[in-house]
Amino acid sequence: MIKKDYTHRQFLKRLPEEIPLFIGEKIKPCPAEDDDLISVIDWFKCKWPQHALSIMHPTNETMAAHAGYYRQRKAKGLLEGAHDIVLFLPAGNYPFATFELKKADHSSKVTEQQIQVALTNINNGAFSCFAYGLKQMKLVISAYMKLNHTLQFTFWVIYFHIYCVLLLRKSLAI
């Protein structure tokens, strides 16, 4: 049965295996999700200032007072279930990443649309996950960003190896 939204426990039972989930210890009291979201965006921009324009929060939530406003936003491309953070940076084999932040006290509900957005992104080759709390979000974003450095390091090791082989061949040919 598909529900509109799930509690933390229901989500864990429903979670498709393709979606990575980052859960730390349950923290009570914990900051509001918006406070953690502001903190993680600021942290990212300080840690990787050269990529400050590559991260965003799609403002999709709406507290519309009337249905017309919601219909207008929907017509403009409102995506129900859009994740909290979109990172327009390739890393590893992923062209981009989306991260859904949930409260560290596990009280945030997960919507079916958020699950479907994650699955769609994963099927399109992207990295998409759920993280509970600021600490877990920082860990997963750091791990994602390290994929670039790991690939760059691997590239340079291979490049250096080929360069050394060419030098060796050149010196043996003389």
Protein Blocks (a to p, Z undefined) as FASTA:
>chain_A
ZZfbdcfklmmmmmcfklccdddddddddddfklmmmmmmmmmmmmmmmlmmmgccddfb
ccdfbfklmmmmmmnopaghiafbdcfbdehjbfbdcdddddfklpaccdfklmmmmmmm
mmnopacdddedjklmmmmmmmmmmmmmmmmmmmmmmmmmmmmmmmmmmmmmZZ
